[in-house]
Amino acid sequence: MELLTISKAAKKLGVHPNSLRNWEKQGLIKPVRLPGGQRRYSMDELNRLLQSGQLTDSQEAVVLYARVSTKKQADAGNLDRQMERLRQYARERKFNVKAELTDVASGLNQKRRGLTNVLKLAEHGEYKKLIIEYPDRLARFGYSYIERHLRYCGVEIVAIAEKEPEDAQSELVRDLLAIVTSFSARLYRARGGKKIRQGFRELIAEVSQGEKTEEQQEEAD
């Protein structure tokens, strides 16, 4: 009888190894235990599981994730409306919604509770698709890294909207300003305030002198 390791069995079924561990807890699959405690799976057991149709819900399990940047947006109902659109998308496709997660925080914030739970559930093999409205709802920068990690966990990201909302541009500007402010503060502390101010004065003086030179050249022409 051929026995497969948990990683090979998961690959055979097209799922993350954590899914097999969860199915074992649910009594859906029973691995063979080696003397050292390692799990092994027979092909007969895997085929039985595939043919039973018991994996349907697990394969279609999804998590919904919505985010807005400010409490003002949340109070205005933007977060609730965003989540309702995600629910509607899941209902139309008869997905099994495992969790609805939200954040009221900047897309630059890496310590969002909702995002942390998105990753934890993926790492435990709890769902197969992460439903979001736009890529920047998940992360403003570093989206590709999150996407790669979720893909490794067997999770596909589904962005349901093609066009970003009208206020997306202003939100991007706020995030960029936050980055500039953060780096400026670090530079200010590292070099000393007087040197930074002096540098700005010199830069302004150079620009002003350049403008005067151009004006003088235009008058001479």
C-alpha positions in Angstrom: 0.0 0.0 0.0 1.5 3.4 -1.1 1.6 6.0 1.7 2.2 9.7 1.0 3.6 12.4 3.3 1.3 15.2 4.2 2.9 17.6 1.7 2.5 15.1 -1.1 -1.1 14.2 -0.2 -2.0 17.9 0.0 -0.4 18.5 -3.5 -2.4 15.5 -4.8 -5.7 17.1 -3.5 -4.7 20.6 -4.5 -4.9 22.0 -1.0 -2.6 23.3 1.8 -1.3 20.7 4.3 -3.2 22.5 7.1 -6.4 21.6 5.3 -5.6 17.9 5.8 -5.0 18.5 9.5 -8.3 20.3 9.8 -10.1 17.5 8.0 -8.6 15.0 10.4 -10.0 17.0 13.3 -13.4 17.0 11.6 -13.2 13.2 11.1 -13.2 13.6 7.3 -9.9 11.8 6.8 -7.9 9.3 8.9 -4.1 9.2 8.3 -1.8 6.4 9.2 0.5 7.3 12.1 4.1 6.1 12.0 5.9 5.1 15.3 7.4 8.6 15.3 4.0 10.2 15.1 4.3 11.4 11.5 1.2 11.3 9.3 0.9 9.2 6.2 -2.0 9.0 3.8 -3.0 6.1 1.6 -4.1 6.7 -2.0 -7.3 4.7 -1.2 -8.1 7.2 1.6 -7.4 10.2 -0.6 -9.6 8.7 -3.5 -12.4 8.0 -1.0 -12.3 11.6 0.2 -12.3 13.0 -3.4 -15.2 10.8 -4.5 -17.3 11.4 -1.3 -17.9 15.1 -2.3 -17.1 16.1 1.3 -14.5 18.6 0.2 -16.9 20.9 -1.7 -17.4 23.3 1.1 -13.8 23.4 2.1 -12.7 24.1 -1.5 -15.2 26.9 -1.9 -14.7 28.4 1.6 -13.9 32.1 1.4 -13.0 35.1 3.6 -14.3 38.6 3.0 -12.0 41.5 3.8 -12.9 45.2 3.7 -10.9 48.3 4.7 -11.3 52.0 4.9 -8.6 54.5 5.9 -10.4 56.7 8.5 -13.1 56.5 11.1 -14.9 59.3 9.3 -15.3 56.9 6.3 -16.5 54.1 8.5 -19.0 56.4 10.2 -20.3 57.5 6.8 -21.1 53.8 6.1 -18.4 53.2 3.5 -17.1 50.2 5.3 -20.5 48.6 5.7 -21.4 49.2 2.0 -18.1 47.8 0.9 -18.7 44.6 3.0 -22.2 44.3 1.7 -20.9 44.3 -1.9 -18.5 41.5 -1.0 -21.4 39.5 0.7 -23.5 39.9 -2.5 -20.6 38.6 -4.6 -20.2 35.6 -2.3 -24.0 34.9 -2.2 -24.3 34.9 -6.0 -21.5 32.3 -6.3 -22.8 30.2 -3.3 -19.5 30.5 -1.5 -19.1 29.3 2.1 -18.1 32.5 4.0 -15.8 31.5 6.8 -15.2 35.0 8.1 -15.8 38.7 7.5 -12.8 40.7 8.5 -12.4 44.5 8.5 -9.9 47.2 9.3 -10.2 51.0 9.8 -6.6 51.9 9.1 -4.2 53.1 6.4 -3.1 50.6 3.8 0.4 51.3 5.0 -0.3 50.0 8.4 1.3 46.5 8.7 -0.3 45.8 12.2 -3.9 45.7 11.2 -5.9 43.1 13.2 -8.1 42.2 10.2 -5.1 41.6 7.9 -3.4 39.5 10.6 -6.4 37.3 10.9 -6.6 37.0 7.1 -3.1 35.6 7.1 -3.6 33.3 10.2 -6.7 31.7 8.7 -4.9 31.1 5.4 -2.0 29.5 7.2 -4.4 27.1 9.0 -6.0 26.2 5.7 -9.4 27.6 6.6 -10.4 29.0 3.2 -9.6 28.9 -0.5 -10.4 32.4 -1.7 -9.9 35.9 -0.2 -12.6 38.3 -1.6 -11.7 42.0 -1.6 -13.0 44.9 -3.6 -9.7 46.4 -4.8 -6.0 45.3 -4.4 -5.3 48.5 -2.3 -7.9 47.4 0.2 -5.5 44.7 1.2 -2.3 46.7 1.0 -1.2 50.0 -0.5 2.4 48.7 -1.0 3.7 45.2 -0.7 0.6 43.6 -2.2 2.7 41.1 -4.3 4.3 39.8 -1.1 1.0 39.1 0.6 -0.4 37.6 -2.6 2.6 35.2 -2.9 2.3 34.2 0.8 -1.4 33.5 0.4 -0.8 31.6 -2.8 1.7 29.4 -0.9 -1.1 28.7 1.6 -3.4 27.7 -1.2 -5.5 30.9 -1.2 -6.5 32.9 -4.3 -7.1 36.6 -4.0 -10.2 37.8 -5.9 -10.7 41.5 -6.5 -14.3 42.0 -7.5 -14.2 45.6 -8.8 -12.5 46.8 -11.9 -12.6 50.6 -11.3 -11.4 52.3 -8.1 -13.7 54.7 -6.3 -13.4 58.4 -6.8 -11.8 59.0 -3.4 -9.0 56.5 -4.1 -6.7 59.3 -5.4 -7.0 61.4 -2.3 -6.4 58.3 -0.1 -3.2 57.6 -2.1 -2.1 61.2 -1.6 -2.6 60.9 2.2 -0.6 57.7 2.2 2.3 59.2 0.2 2.3 62.2 2.5 2.5 59.9 5.5 5.6 58.2 3.9 7.3 61.5 3.2 6.5 62.8 6.8 7.9 59.6 8.3 11.1 59.7 6.4 11.5 63.5 6.9 11.2 63.0 10.7 13.8 60.2 10.7 16.2 62.4 8.6 15.5 65.4 10.9 16.5 63.3 13.9 19.5 61.7 12.2 21.1 64.9 10.9 19.9 67.5 13.4 17.2 70.1 12.8 19.6 73.0 12.1 21.3 71.2 9.3 18.0 70.1 7.7 16.6 73.7 7.9 19.8 75.1 6.4 19.7 72.6 3.6 16.2 73.6 2.7 17.2 77.3 2.8 20.1 76.6 0.4 17.8 74.6 -1.9 15.2 77.4 -2.0 18.0 79.9 -2.7 19.3 77.8 -5.6 15.9 77.5 -7.1 15.2 81.2 -6.7 18.6 82.1 -8.2 17.9 79.8 -11.2 14.6 81.5 -11.8 16.2 84.9 -11.8 18.9 83.8 -14.2 16.3 82.5 -16.6 14.4 85.8 -16.4 17.6 87.8 -17.1 18.4 85.5 -20.0 14.9 86.0 -21.5 15.3 89.8 -21.1 18.7 89.7 -22.8 17.2 87.7 -25.7 
